[in-house]
Amino acid sequence: MNKRCPFFVVYTLIAIQSFAATVDTLYYDDKWKGVETPQFASYMRILYYPSDSNMPKKVKDFYITGELQGESNFISINKYDDSKSVFDGENKVYYKNGKLHVCAHFSNGVLNGDIIEYYPNGNYKSTFKAVNGHYDGYYYSYSED
């Protein structure tokens, strides 16, 4: 882990805790299965439960080396198997270089809306729409350049 990463993660935790009623930290392996300690983890997840129940619950995922991996709102998180987690609203996933990888929209855990995938250089890779978890309409695929 480079020297800036621990500071960034600690700063993020402090910033989130100053606005949150509850903050949890979870660890996942490279297949997004829960692990108990960071020694076996590929990802660290910070869950933000706001004190106002009308506000969305938020999640930020980090590569274990400290870079932001993703961010979203959630309804429920499964600490043992992330495929059973339920996301809601805009979901962003990032490459390790910090560039956006995927931007998707969920409604109560189901893909709904535009999904845009990017190459690591930032160019469009594909765009399509989902309705109730199924592709709807055109699917556009782009070359990397």
Secondary structure by P-SEA (a helix, b strand, c coil): ccaaaaaaaaaaaaaaaacccbbbbbbbccccccccccccccbbbbbbbbccccbbbbbbbbccccccccccccccccccccccbbbccbbbbbcccccccbbbbbcccccccbbbbbcccccccccccccccccccbbbbbccc
